[in-house]
Amino acid sequence: MDCIPSSSIGTTSQHKKRGHNRSIKTEKMKPGEVRKVLLNVHGQGINDITSEFITWMGTLVRNGNNLPYNYHDWRKVPVHYKEALWNKMQDKYEVLVLGRKWAFAKMGLQWKAFKRELRRKFFDKSESIDEVIEKCPAMVPLDQWKSLIDIWMSAKNKKLRNDNKKNRQLQKMNHTCGRRSYAQRFYLKKTENLEGVEPTRLQMFVETHTRKDDTPVDPVSAQKMRDLYEDLNKVSEENKNNLSVHETIFTKNLGKDTHGRVRLRGVGGIGILLDGIFGGVVVTLIMERENRELKNQVSECFLDPEPIPRMHIKQSLRLFFDMHSHSENTCALYAAVEDSADMARLII
């Protein structure tokens, strides 16, 4: 049976549309060249290389030989497929193990998005099953395509699609981030700040819901901005830039964070807590032994009777984190210094 060429996805018979990004920048990389994805303390990619990495990830995800599509839920996909794809991505891009949770979350979003696209392009409920099977796209193995058709025709999947459609209709606010993620936006604004201070979520909401001509992206966003500024103007001058004040106003007008989702912080971040409280990496330790070893190493760093300048402590802790961030138990570093609040603040 002939399969539909992959190039046909993203096009229609009426007029030609832009197809999938083929990650040309990655394809043009020299043999052996590896580009580094910079991560924030939550394990999310933040530099410009991140966009290239995500684009290349999409080309790998859109291949049924890399990731199977005959699963109803991303969480049900066997982890060895995800691990194999993670290792394959490391051939072109260096991503510390701290970013694996974020990368897996991005994979899942792309996996689900491509399944929706396949359904929209090739699944017509008015056609017979045989006719739909004949439309099997080239990048999806035939057995997976048949399983997908069964999933789409199930009552459970129909109900899920209807629920998602209703929830999507409730979404009234758009953003202007473009290809940059929220994590990248926070990092960009931080580097632009002369004091290296990261913006608050209130400030970032205004930034990401305003067009280039300084007008709000939609009426609902415009009203939210007015409400935010109205509450902020009631605050005394010395507290107008206070983080906790901004978070209180933001939560009041945008609502509390729910279901593990933190607004404006992106997907897959480690240790991002609800209601805007960001305390570094807070994860249950799996390896108690490594935790004790790291604590001992940190303690030894501070046994010198001579006073250590604050800047030297900061540099030492950052170097210490870089040395141990390849470990599976990356959060152990944070646990190692949790007994000293002052030291913890230096690396967060």
C-alpha positions as CSV (number, residue, x, y, z in Angstrom):
1,M,0.0,0.0,0.0
2,D,1.3,3.5,-0.9
3,C,1.6,5.9,1.9
4,I,1.0,9.7,1.8
5,P,4.4,11.5,1.4
6,S,5.4,13.4,4.6
7,S,5.7,16.6,2.6
8,S,1.9,16.6,2.1
9,I,1.3,17.2,5.8
10,G,0.8,20.9,6.4
11,T,-0.6,21.6,2.9
12,T,-4.1,21.6,1.4
13,S,-5.4,21.0,-2.0
14,Q,-6.6,24.7,-2.2
15,H,-3.3,26.4,-1.7
16,K,0.1,25.7,-0.5
17,K,0.9,26.4,3.1
18,R,4.2,26.5,5.0
19,G,5.1,22.9,6.1
20,H,7.0,21.7,9.1
21,N,10.4,23.3,10.0
22,R,13.1,20.9,8.8
23,S,15.6,22.2,11.3
24,I,18.0,23.4,8.6
25,K,20.4,25.0,11.1
26,T,20.9,21.7,12.8
27,E,21.3,19.8,9.5
28,K,24.0,22.2,8.5
29,M,26.0,21.6,11.7
30,K,29.5,20.2,11.1
31,P,30.2,16.6,12.0
32,G,31.0,16.4,15.7
33,E,29.7,19.9,16.4
34,V,27.7,20.1,19.6
35,R,25.8,23.2,20.7
36,K,25.1,23.9,24.4
37,V,21.6,24.6,25.7
38,L,21.8,26.9,28.7
39,L,19.4,26.0,31.5
40,N,17.9,28.0,34.3
41,V,17.8,26.7,37.9
42,H,14.5,25.0,37.0
43,G,16.1,23.0,34.2
44,Q,14.4,24.9,31.4
45,G,16.3,26.0,28.2
46,I,16.7,29.8,28.1
47,N,19.3,30.8,25.4
48,D,18.7,31.2,21.7
49,I,20.1,27.7,21.0
50,T,17.1,26.4,22.8
51,S,14.8,27.3,19.9
52,E,17.0,25.3,17.5
53,F,17.0,22.4,19.9
54,I,13.2,22.4,20.2
55,T,12.8,22.6,16.4
56,W,15.2,19.7,15.9
57,M,13.4,17.7,18.6
58,G,10.2,18.2,16.6
59,T,11.7,16.6,13.5
60,L,12.6,13.6,15.6
61,V,9.3,13.4,17.3
62,R,7.4,13.4,14.0
63,N,8.8,10.0,13.2
64,G,6.9,6.9,14.3
65,N,10.2,5.0,14.3
66,N,11.5,7.2,17.1
67,L,8.3,7.6,19.2
68,P,5.3,5.3,18.7
69,Y,1.9,7.0,18.2
70,N,-0.3,4.1,19.0
71,Y,-0.8,5.2,22.7
72,H,-3.7,7.2,24.0
73,D,-1.6,9.0,26.6
74,W,2.0,10.4,26.5
75,R,2.5,9.0,30.0
76,K,1.8,5.5,28.7
77,V,4.6,5.6,26.1
78,P,7.4,3.3,27.3
79,V,10.2,5.3,28.9
80,H,12.9,3.6,26.8
81,Y,11.6,5.4,23.7
82,K,11.9,8.7,25.4
83,E,15.4,7.9,26.8
84,A,16.5,6.8,23.3
85,L,15.3,10.1,21.8
86,W,17.0,12.0,24.7
87,N,20.3,10.3,24.0
88,K,19.9,10.9,20.2
89,M,19.4,14.6,20.9
90,Q,22.6,14.7,22.9
91,D,24.5,14.0,19.7
92,K,23.8,17.5,18.5
93,Y,23.0,19.5,21.6
94,E,24.5,19.4,25.0
95,V,21.7,19.5,27.6
96,L,22.5,18.8,31.3
97,V,20.5,16.0,32.9
98,L,18.8,18.8,35.0
99,G,16.9,19.6,31.7
100,R,15.6,16.1,31.0
101,K,12.2,16.6,32.7
102,W,11.7,19.8,30.7
103,A,12.8,18.1,27.4
104,F,10.5,15.2,28.1
105,A,7.6,17.6,28.7
106,K,8.4,19.4,25.4
107,M,8.5,16.0,23.6
108,G,5.1,15.2,25.0
109,L,3.6,18.5,23.7
110,Q,5.0,18.0,20.3
111,W,3.9,14.3,20.2
112,K,0.3,15.3,21.1
113,A,0.3,18.2,18.7
114,F,1.4,16.0,15.8
115,K,-1.2,13.4,16.5
116,R,-3.9,16.2,16.4
117,E,-2.4,17.3,13.0
118,L,-2.5,13.8,11.7
119,R,-6.2,13.5,12.6
120,R,-7.1,16.8,11.1
121,K,-5.3,16.1,7.8
122,F,-6.0,12.4,7.3
123,F,-9.0,11.3,9.4
124,D,-12.4,11.8,7.9
125,K,-15.2,10.2,9.9
126,S,-17.4,10.2,6.8
127,E,-15.0,7.8,5.1
128,S,-14.8,4.0,5.7
129,I,-12.0,2.6,7.8
130,D,-10.3,1.1,4.8
131,E,-10.3,4.5,3.0
132,V,-8.7,6.1,6.1
133,I,-6.1,3.3,6.3
134,E,-5.2,4.0,2.7
135,K,-4.2,7.6,3.8
136,C,-1.4,6.3,6.1
137,P,1.3,9.0,6.2
138,A,4.9,8.0,5.3
139,M,6.4,8.7,8.7
140,V,3.8,6.6,10.6
141,P,4.2,2.8,10.5
142,L,1.0,1.1,9.2
143,D,0.4,-0.8,12.4
144,Q,0.6,2.4,14.4
145,W,-1.8,4.1,12.0
146,K,-4.4,1.5,12.4
147,S,-4.1,1.8,16.2
148,L,-4.5,5.5,15.9
149,I,-7.7,5.1,13.9
150,D,-9.1,2.8,16.6
151,I,-8.2,5.4,19.3
152,W,-9.8,8.3,17.4
153,M,-13.0,6.3,16.9
154,S,-13.3,5.3,20.6
155,A,-16.0,6.9,22.7
156,K,-13.4,7.9,25.3
157,N,-11.4,9.8,22.8
158,K,-14.5,11.6,21.4
159,K,-15.5,12.7,24.8
160,L,-11.9,14.0,25.5
161,R,-11.9,16.0,22.3
162,N,-15.2,17.6,23.1
163,D,-14.1,18.5,26.6
164,N,-10.8,20.0,25.2
165,K,-12.8,21.9,22.6
166,K,-15.0,23.5,25.3
167,N,-12.0,24.3,27.5
168,R,-10.2,25.9,24.5
169,Q,-13.3,28.2,23.9
170,L,-12.9,29.5,27.4
171,Q,-9.4,30.8,26.6
172,K,-9.8,34.5,25.9
173,M,-6.3,35.7,26.3
174,N,-3.4,35.4,23.8
175,H,0.3,36.1,24.2
176,T,3.0,37.6,22.0
177,C,5.9,35.3,22.9
178,G,6.3,33.9,19.4
179,R,8.8,31.1,19.3
180,R,10.4,32.1,22.5
181,S,9.2,30.3,25.6
182,Y,8.3,32.1,28.9
183,A,11.5,30.8,30.4
184,Q,13.5,32.4,27.5
185,R,11.6,35.6,27.9
186,F,12.4,35.8,31.7
187,Y,16.1,35.2,30.9
188,L,16.1,37.8,28.1
189,K,14.6,40.5,30.4
190,K,17.0,39.6,33.2
191,T,20.0,40.1,30.9
192,E,18.6,43.4,29.7
193,N,18.3,44.6,33.3
194,L,21.4,46.5,34.4
195,E,21.3,44.9,37.8
196,G,20.6,41.5,36.5
197,V,17.2,41.3,38.2
198,E,14.6,39.0,36.8
199,P,11.1,40.5,36.2
200,T,8.1,39.6,38.3
201,R,5.2,37.7,36.8
202,L,3.1,40.9,36.9
203,Q,5.8,42.6,34.7
204,M,6.1,39.6,32.4
205,F,2.4,39.4,31.9
206,V,2.3,43.0,30.6
207,E,5.4,42.2,28.5
208,T,4.0,39.1,26.9
209,H,0.5,40.4,26.3
210,T,1.4,43.7,24.5
211,R,2.0,44.1,20.8
212,K,5.0,45.9,19.3
213,D,2.9,49.0,19.0
214,D,2.4,49.0,22.8
215,T,-1.3,48.0,22.5
216,P,-2.8,45.0,24.4
217,V,-3.1,41.8,22.4
218,D,-6.8,41.5,23.1
219,P,-9.6,43.1,25.1
220,V,-9.4,40.7,28.0
221,S,-5.7,41.2,28.4
222,A,-6.2,44.9,28.3
223,Q,-8.7,44.7,31.2
224,K,-6.4,42.5,33.2
225,M,-3.6,45.1,32.7
226,R,-5.8,47.9,33.9
227,D,-6.8,45.9,37.0
228,L,-3.1,45.1,37.7
229,Y,-2.0,48.7,37.4
230,E,-4.9,49.9,39.5
231,D,-4.0,47.7,42.4
232,L,-0.3,48.5,42.0
233,N,-1.0,52.2,42.1
234,K,-2.5,51.7,45.6
235,V,0.8,50.5,46.9
236,S,3.4,52.8,48.5
237,E,6.3,53.9,46.4
238,E,8.9,51.8,48.4
239,N,6.9,48.6,47.7
240,K,6.0,49.1,44.1
241,N,8.9,46.8,43.0
242,N,8.5,44.3,45.9
243,L,8.3,40.7,44.6
244,S,5.8,39.6,47.2
245,V,3.5,42.6,46.5
246,H,3.6,41.9,42.7
247,E,2.8,38.2,43.3
248,T,-0.1,39.1,45.6
249,I,-1.6,41.4,43.0
250,F,-0.9,39.0,40.2
251,T,-2.6,36.1,42.0
252,K,-5.6,38.3,42.9
253,N,-6.3,39.3,39.3
254,L,-5.2,36.2,37.4
255,G,-6.2,33.6,40.0
256,K,-4.4,31.0,42.0
257,D,-2.1,28.5,40.2
258,T,-3.7,25.0,40.0
259,H,-3.0,21.4,38.9
260,G,0.8,21.9,39.2
261,R,0.7,24.6,36.6
262,V,2.4,27.9,37.3
263,R,1.4,30.7,34.9
264,L,4.1,32.3,32.8
265,R,6.7,29.8,33.9
266,G,6.5,27.3,31.0
267,V,6.4,23.5,31.1
268,G,8.7,20.9,32.7
269,G,10.4,23.1,35.2
270,I,11.8,21.4,38.3
271,G,11.0,23.0,41.7
272,I,8.6,25.6,40.4
273,L,6.1,25.9,43.2
274,L,2.5,27.2,43.1
275,D,1.4,30.8,43.6
276,G,4.7,32.3,42.4
277,I,7.0,30.9,45.1
278,F,10.2,29.9,43.5
279,G,12.6,28.3,45.9
280,G,15.1,26.6,43.6
281,V,15.0,22.8,43.0
282,V,12.8,21.1,45.6
283,V,12.6,17.5,44.7
284,T,12.4,14.3,46.8
285,L,15.9,12.9,47.1
286,I,16.3,9.4,45.7
287,M,19.8,8.7,46.6
288,E,20.5,9.3,50.3
289,R,24.1,8.3,50.0
290,E,24.9,10.9,47.4
291,N,23.1,13.5,49.4
292,R,25.3,12.8,52.4
293,E,28.5,12.9,50.3
294,L,27.6,16.3,48.8
295,K,26.8,17.7,52.2
296,N,30.2,16.6,53.4
297,Q,31.9,18.1,50.4
298,V,30.2,21.4,50.9
299,S,31.1,21.4,54.6
300,E,34.7,20.9,53.8
301,C,34.6,23.9,51.5
302,F,33.8,26.1,54.5
303,L,36.2,24.7,57.1
304,D,38.9,27.2,56.3
305,P,39.3,29.4,59.4
306,E,40.1,32.4,57.2
307,P,37.0,34.5,56.3
308,I,35.8,34.0,52.7
309,P,34.6,37.0,50.7
310,R,30.9,36.7,49.8
311,M,31.7,36.9,46.0
312,H,34.1,34.0,46.4
313,I,31.4,31.9,48.1
314,K,29.0,32.6,45.3
315,Q,31.6,31.7,42.6
316,S,32.5,28.5,44.5
317,L,28.9,27.4,44.8
318,R,28.2,28.0,41.1
319,L,31.3,26.0,40.2
320,F,30.3,23.3,42.6
321,F,26.8,23.1,40.9
322,D,28.3,22.9,37.4
323,M,30.6,20.1,38.5
324,H,27.7,18.0,39.9
325,S,24.8,19.0,37.6
326,H,25.5,15.9,35.3
327,S,24.5,13.7,38.2
328,E,21.1,11.9,38.1
329,N,20.5,13.3,41.6
330,T,21.0,17.0,40.7
331,C,18.8,18.2,43.5
332,A,21.1,16.8,46.1
333,L,23.3,19.9,45.6
334,Y,20.5,22.1,46.8
335,A,19.8,19.8,49.7
336,A,23.5,20.0,50.6
337,V,23.3,23.7,51.2
338,E,19.7,23.9,52.6
339,D,21.0,24.3,56.2
340,S,22.3,27.7,55.3
341,A,19.7,30.1,53.9
342,D,22.3,32.7,53.0
343,M,24.3,30.2,51.0
344,A,21.2,28.9,49.2
345,R,20.2,32.5,48.1
346,L,23.6,32.9,46.4
347,I,22.9,30.1,43.9
348,I,19.2,30.7,43.3
